[in-house]
Amino acid sequence: MLLAVFAFGQNQLIQDVELTAPQFTGVENAVENQTGSPNNLIKNFLKENIVYPEKAVYCSIEGTEVVKFKVTTEGNVKDFEIINSVCPEMDKEVIKALELTNGMWIPGVKNGQPDDMSIEIPFTFCTTNSAHESVQEKFTERATLLFSKGNQMLFEKGKTKKALHYFDK
């Protein structure tokens, strides 16, 4: 009987699932139109439509928001989930800007049929406006500094709570 189960299992074919991720077009009624690079289009759209919250600028709050949401078969967005939050004001700004993209998405396709699919978008908030320093360089420099200070507090001074404070930043 066990041999029959193995023989039957080997004769079954596993069908491949063909998936195409949702794409942002940056134009209304995008289900019918597809133009430009989706990654650059959504980043530029968010850059133009997100207002850096005043409180965050005043407090020099910076970081990368990551938002997960679903693109429907109609090209609309729903079910927002903040994966990485910098602060609640920034969460609201990113979601508000993403809600403006309703109708600007080509839905994902599963086995030739449009299907609701989840997508994650990162957006970096940074108070630096200098042209010579990229956002990545600024964050790398700051992360290195904070990591060094945390190590100093932990290993040289034995102050665990202060070290955790630096590591969390």
Backbone bond lengths (Angstrom), bond angles and torsions (degrees), N, CA, C in turn:
res aa  C-N    CA-C-N  psi(-1)  N-CA   C-N-CA  omega(-1)  CA-C   N-CA-C  phi
1 M - - - 1.452 - - 1.536 110.99 -
2 L 1.339 115.88 -39.66 1.462 120.52 179.56 1.523 110.45 -63.69
3 L 1.325 117.37 -37.82 1.452 122.11 177.61 1.528 111.17 -62.80
4 A 1.324 117.67 -36.95 1.463 122.03 179.06 1.526 111.07 -66.12
5 V 1.315 116.44 -38.33 1.466 120.55 179.02 1.522 110.31 -64.54
6 F 1.338 117.65 -45.55 1.460 120.71 178.60 1.527 111.56 -63.65
7 A 1.318 116.61 -42.64 1.465 120.47 -179.57 1.521 110.63 -63.86
8 F 1.327 117.89 -42.03 1.460 122.17 178.92 1.524 110.43 -65.68
9 G 1.331 117.07 -41.39 1.460 122.11 -178.90 1.510 112.27 -64.97
10 Q 1.319 118.48 -33.38 1.448 121.35 -179.52 1.520 112.01 -75.86
11 N 1.306 118.36 -22.63 1.453 121.13 -179.93 1.524 112.59 -82.85
12 Q 1.317 117.51 -14.23 1.458 121.07 179.76 1.530 109.91 -76.14
13 L 1.298 116.49 132.05 1.460 121.09 177.60 1.517 109.70 -93.79
14 I 1.309 115.76 136.01 1.464 120.43 175.78 1.519 106.45 -95.58
15 Q 1.309 115.17 119.84 1.454 119.83 -177.74 1.524 110.02 -82.75
16 D 1.321 115.04 141.15 1.458 120.33 176.65 1.516 109.60 -76.03
17 V 1.305 114.60 144.82 1.457 120.90 175.37 1.519 107.23 -103.33
18 E 1.310 116.31 122.78 1.460 121.02 178.79 1.520 109.13 -94.48
19 L 1.333 115.93 124.25 1.462 121.79 -179.24 1.520 110.40 -124.03
20 T 1.309 115.46 141.12 1.452 122.79 170.61 1.518 106.62 -127.81
21 A 1.322 117.04 124.12 1.468 121.57 -177.19 1.527 110.83 -69.71
22 P 1.341 116.07 154.73 1.472 119.24 174.84 1.524 110.01 -61.46
23 Q 1.341 116.08 149.60 1.454 121.10 179.65 1.521 110.59 -129.70
24 F 1.326 115.09 137.79 1.461 121.39 177.40 1.515 108.79 -88.86
25 T 1.334 117.03 132.03 1.466 120.39 -179.59 1.527 112.89 -108.35
26 G 1.332 117.31 -23.55 1.458 120.02 179.29 1.512 114.06 82.90
27 V 1.327 117.39 8.34 1.465 120.76 178.73 1.521 109.20 -129.62
28 E 1.322 116.15 153.80 1.460 120.98 178.16 1.526 110.02 -64.94
29 N 1.326 116.15 153.82 1.465 123.31 179.83 1.526 110.93 52.18
30 A 1.313 114.81 49.27 1.461 121.56 -173.95 1.518 113.40 -69.36
31 V 1.315 118.49 -13.63 1.453 120.23 -178.52 1.526 110.06 -57.45
32 E 1.333 117.15 -29.82 1.462 120.79 -178.19 1.529 112.66 -97.41
33 N 1.320 118.82 -12.65 1.466 121.60 -174.93 1.521 110.52 -121.38
34 Q 1.326 116.35 143.64 1.451 120.54 175.04 1.518 108.66 -141.80
35 T 1.356 116.19 112.15 1.451 120.26 -179.68 1.517 110.01 -141.71
36 G 1.326 117.82 151.72 1.457 122.82 172.79 1.513 114.26 74.01
37 S 1.325 115.53 174.51 1.456 122.79 177.88 1.526 109.50 -84.13
38 P 1.331 118.56 120.18 1.461 121.11 -176.61 1.525 113.74 -57.27
39 N 1.339 119.00 -40.99 1.462 121.04 -178.52 1.521 111.42 -63.37
40 N 1.321 117.51 -47.40 1.460 120.43 -179.99 1.520 111.22 -67.79
41 L 1.313 117.25 -38.16 1.463 120.20 -178.46 1.529 111.50 -62.59
42 I 1.322 117.93 -47.40 1.473 119.45 -177.81 1.526 110.29 -68.42
43 K 1.331 118.13 -38.37 1.465 120.30 178.22 1.521 110.98 -63.38
44 N 1.330 116.88 -44.54 1.466 120.26 178.54 1.521 111.44 -65.80
45 F 1.326 117.24 -40.45 1.468 120.48 178.81 1.526 109.99 -61.12
46 L 1.330 117.22 -47.30 1.464 120.41 -179.81 1.528 111.08 -63.96
47 K 1.337 116.61 -40.60 1.462 120.83 179.38 1.527 111.02 -59.70
48 E 1.325 116.62 -38.64 1.462 121.03 -178.85 1.523 113.12 -78.64
49 N 1.326 118.01 -24.62 1.459 120.63 -171.87 1.523 115.30 -110.98
50 I 1.306 117.84 -2.13 1.463 120.41 177.90 1.521 108.83 -100.50
51 V 1.313 115.16 130.93 1.460 121.51 176.32 1.532 106.88 -102.39
52 Y 1.324 115.90 123.12 1.464 120.87 179.48 1.530 107.60 -63.69
53 P 1.329 119.61 119.77 1.467 121.16 -177.83 1.532 112.22 -58.33
54 E 1.333 115.87 135.84 1.464 121.48 -176.88 1.521 112.41 -56.53
55 K 1.330 115.56 -43.67 1.464 119.94 -179.06 1.529 110.34 -60.90
56 A 1.314 116.91 -39.58 1.467 121.30 -179.64 1.520 111.02 -68.15
57 V 1.335 117.42 -38.14 1.466 120.86 177.55 1.514 109.47 -65.87
58 Y 1.323 116.66 -45.78 1.462 121.80 -178.58 1.527 111.03 -60.67
59 C 1.323 116.65 -40.08 1.475 121.52 -178.31 1.531 112.31 -90.28
60 S 1.321 117.63 3.35 1.470 123.36 -177.66 1.526 112.44 54.11
61 I 1.319 115.11 44.11 1.462 120.13 177.91 1.521 108.24 -84.32
62 E 1.318 115.80 124.64 1.455 122.06 -178.83 1.518 109.12 -133.64
63 G 1.313 116.11 160.38 1.453 120.18 175.99 1.509 111.92 156.32
64 T 1.311 114.92 -177.76 1.451 120.84 -178.63 1.522 110.32 -111.51
65 E 1.313 114.99 118.89 1.458 122.19 174.01 1.526 107.70 -84.04
66 V 1.304 117.48 137.47 1.456 121.35 172.81 1.519 106.78 -123.97
67 V 1.333 115.97 122.41 1.460 122.02 -177.23 1.520 108.90 -119.91
68 K 1.322 115.00 132.02 1.466 121.06 175.14 1.521 107.01 -107.72
69 F 1.323 116.08 136.76 1.457 120.17 179.40 1.514 109.00 -152.30
70 K 1.312 115.08 170.24 1.453 120.61 -178.46 1.516 109.77 -108.22
71 V 1.341 116.56 136.32 1.462 122.71 173.44 1.527 106.10 -101.64
72 T 1.328 116.19 121.05 1.461 121.25 -176.92 1.527 111.72 -80.63
73 T 1.323 115.65 172.20 1.466 120.54 178.83 1.522 111.94 -66.98
74 E 1.340 117.50 -15.51 1.468 121.59 177.37 1.522 112.10 -90.68
75 G 1.337 117.63 -2.64 1.458 120.66 -179.27 1.515 113.24 85.89
76 N 1.330 116.55 19.08 1.463 121.49 178.05 1.525 109.80 -102.74
77 V 1.335 116.32 165.89 1.459 121.57 -179.77 1.527 109.75 -114.14
78 K 1.351 115.41 145.95 1.471 120.60 179.32 1.525 108.94 -159.57
79 D 1.320 116.45 176.80 1.469 124.34 175.50 1.529 112.40 54.08
80 F 1.318 117.05 59.49 1.462 122.11 -179.44 1.523 110.44 -73.72
81 E 1.326 115.70 137.91 1.458 122.09 176.54 1.528 107.13 -138.08
82 I 1.324 116.46 124.64 1.458 121.08 179.32 1.528 107.60 -83.18
83 I 1.321 116.10 115.67 1.464 121.60 179.69 1.528 110.05 -84.95
84 N 1.332 116.88 -42.60 1.462 122.09 177.53 1.523 107.66 -132.67
85 S 1.319 115.72 113.62 1.458 121.14 -177.77 1.521 110.29 -103.04
86 V 1.327 115.69 134.76 1.456 120.62 174.26 1.528 108.47 -92.44
87 C 1.327 116.66 -46.50 1.458 122.05 173.21 1.536 108.02 -163.18
88 P 1.322 118.27 156.98 1.469 120.80 -176.19 1.524 114.33 -58.47
89 E 1.337 117.87 -35.10 1.464 120.61 179.50 1.526 110.83 -64.31
90 M 1.327 116.10 -39.71 1.465 120.21 179.08 1.527 110.57 -69.97
91 D 1.331 116.48 -36.62 1.468 120.25 175.76 1.528 109.93 -55.91
92 K 1.326 115.47 -48.36 1.469 120.64 -178.55 1.524 111.76 -62.71
93 E 1.331 116.96 -40.37 1.472 121.03 -179.65 1.523 111.91 -63.90
94 V 1.328 116.31 -44.02 1.470 119.73 -178.77 1.524 110.11 -65.95
95 I 1.326 116.97 -44.51 1.472 120.42 179.89 1.523 110.26 -64.13
96 K 1.342 117.10 -41.68 1.466 120.81 178.95 1.530 110.69 -59.90
97 A 1.330 117.18 -43.24 1.467 120.81 179.19 1.528 111.24 -67.99
98 L 1.322 117.17 -39.59 1.466 119.85 179.03 1.529 111.75 -66.31
99 E 1.333 116.84 -33.76 1.469 119.80 177.71 1.533 111.11 -63.85
100 L 1.330 117.00 -26.69 1.464 120.69 176.84 1.529 112.06 -67.73
101 T 1.331 117.26 -16.53 1.466 120.98 -176.81 1.525 113.39 -86.10
102 N 1.334 117.84 4.68 1.467 119.55 177.51 1.522 109.91 -54.75
103 G 1.324 115.88 131.33 1.461 121.40 -179.66 1.519 114.14 84.07
104 M 1.344 117.09 1.36 1.464 120.79 -178.57 1.527 112.13 -108.24
105 W 1.309 117.64 14.49 1.461 122.05 -177.28 1.520 110.17 -116.90
106 I 1.314 115.39 141.61 1.459 121.01 168.01 1.524 104.37 -89.91
107 P 1.321 118.44 122.25 1.471 119.37 -175.69 1.524 111.88 -65.08
108 G 1.328 114.57 158.22 1.453 119.99 175.01 1.515 109.95 -69.15
109 V 1.321 115.56 157.38 1.460 120.90 -178.36 1.521 108.54 -123.95
110 K 1.327 115.18 131.62 1.463 121.72 177.20 1.515 107.73 -123.28
111 N 1.323 116.73 117.02 1.465 123.11 -178.46 1.526 112.19 52.68
112 G 1.325 115.78 42.52 1.460 120.76 175.42 1.513 115.15 83.59
113 Q 1.329 118.34 -2.13 1.464 122.28 -178.55 1.530 109.92 -117.16
114 P 1.350 117.73 136.52 1.471 119.51 175.76 1.527 109.98 -58.21
115 D 1.331 116.08 141.59 1.461 120.68 -176.67 1.522 109.41 -146.54
116 D 1.336 116.59 145.99 1.463 120.63 174.04 1.525 107.92 -65.15
117 M 1.339 117.41 131.40 1.459 121.66 179.73 1.517 110.88 -139.18
118 S 1.331 114.80 148.17 1.458 121.35 177.32 1.516 110.33 -87.88
119 I 1.319 114.74 150.04 1.463 121.78 178.41 1.522 107.48 -145.90
120 E 1.334 116.72 149.51 1.464 122.15 176.74 1.520 108.87 -114.76
121 I 1.331 115.17 137.84 1.458 121.87 179.01 1.529 108.39 -125.94
122 P 1.338 118.34 124.79 1.467 120.07 172.05 1.531 109.53 -93.24
123 F 1.322 116.52 144.86 1.464 120.76 174.26 1.524 107.98 -140.38
124 T 1.328 116.34 126.33 1.456 121.49 -176.19 1.524 110.66 -97.88
125 F 1.325 115.04 126.37 1.462 122.01 173.41 1.521 107.34 -98.33
126 C 1.322 116.46 125.75 1.458 121.16 -178.45 1.520 108.85 -145.43
127 T 1.331 116.61 135.36 1.463 120.46 -178.71 1.523 112.59 -85.22
128 T 1.334 118.38 -7.77 1.460 121.91 -179.73 1.517 110.16 -77.05
129 N 1.303 116.51 131.66 1.464 121.21 177.36 1.517 112.12 -116.61
130 S 1.321 117.89 6.56 1.468 119.10 -176.30 1.526 110.35 -73.28
131 A 1.320 116.07 140.53 1.456 122.25 -176.80 1.525 111.85 -75.00
132 H 1.339 117.69 -28.98 1.458 120.01 -174.45 1.524 113.45 -80.42
133 E 1.299 117.64 -15.42 1.461 120.25 -177.19 1.528 109.56 -116.65
134 S 1.297 116.70 118.74 1.457 119.90 179.63 1.522 109.60 -76.48
135 V 1.304 115.97 160.94 1.461 121.94 178.89 1.523 109.72 -61.48
136 Q 1.319 116.72 -41.31 1.459 120.52 -179.26 1.531 110.93 -62.35
137 E 1.327 117.09 -42.98 1.463 120.63 178.67 1.525 110.64 -62.31
138 K 1.333 116.14 -41.85 1.467 120.49 -179.33 1.524 111.15 -63.11
139 F 1.345 116.94 -45.72 1.457 119.99 -179.76 1.522 111.68 -68.23
140 T 1.325 117.13 -36.53 1.465 120.16 178.38 1.523 110.33 -64.57
141 E 1.327 115.97 -43.24 1.463 120.63 178.84 1.528 110.99 -62.82
142 R 1.331 116.27 -45.32 1.467 119.97 -179.53 1.525 111.31 -66.86
143 A 1.335 117.53 -41.92 1.469 121.06 179.80 1.528 110.25 -62.77
144 T 1.325 116.89 -40.54 1.464 120.71 179.05 1.524 110.51 -63.81
145 L 1.324 116.93 -43.22 1.457 121.47 179.18 1.531 111.02 -62.13
146 L 1.339 116.36 -48.79 1.463 120.04 -178.61 1.527 111.54 -65.50
147 F 1.334 117.37 -37.30 1.458 121.21 177.97 1.531 110.06 -64.21
148 S 1.331 116.40 -41.61 1.470 120.67 178.64 1.526 111.17 -63.72
149 K 1.344 116.15 -43.79 1.465 119.74 178.47 1.529 111.02 -63.82
150 G 1.334 116.33 -39.68 1.465 120.26 177.62 1.513 111.41 -63.24
151 N 1.321 117.16 -43.24 1.469 121.04 177.45 1.522 111.35 -62.06
152 Q 1.337 115.49 -41.17 1.461 120.12 179.40 1.528 110.43 -62.20
153 M 1.337 116.51 -45.53 1.461 120.38 179.83 1.530 111.35 -63.49
154 L 1.320 116.27 -40.21 1.457 120.41 -176.07 1.524 112.36 -75.59
155 F 1.319 117.56 -51.63 1.458 120.58 -171.49 1.526 114.56 -89.19
156 E 1.319 117.78 -35.01 1.457 119.66 -177.49 1.524 112.66 -90.20
157 K 1.331 115.90 -37.13 1.464 118.83 -175.07 1.526 112.79 -108.17
158 G 1.337 117.54 -12.85 1.459 120.93 177.54 1.519 114.11 69.49
159 K 1.315 117.89 24.42 1.467 122.02 -178.65 1.527 108.88 -100.55
160 T 1.306 115.41 93.12 1.460 122.08 -174.45 1.520 112.76 -64.55
161 K 1.334 117.48 -45.56 1.473 120.19 -177.68 1.521 111.96 -63.14
162 K 1.326 117.10 -41.98 1.466 119.62 178.68 1.524 110.70 -67.64
163 A 1.330 116.61 -37.31 1.460 120.47 178.24 1.526 109.87 -62.58
164 L 1.336 117.51 -44.88 1.469 121.25 178.46 1.521 111.45 -61.42
165 H 1.330 116.10 -36.55 1.461 120.60 177.62 1.544 110.32 -59.03
166 Y 1.334 116.93 -46.57 1.455 120.41 178.80 1.525 111.64 -67.15
167 F 1.334 117.11 -41.52 1.463 120.47 -179.69 1.528 110.97 -64.02
168 D 1.336 117.41 -37.48 1.460 120.64 179.69 1.526 111.28 -65.91
169 K 1.322 116.67 -35.12 1.470 119.40 179.03 1.499 109.72 -66.65
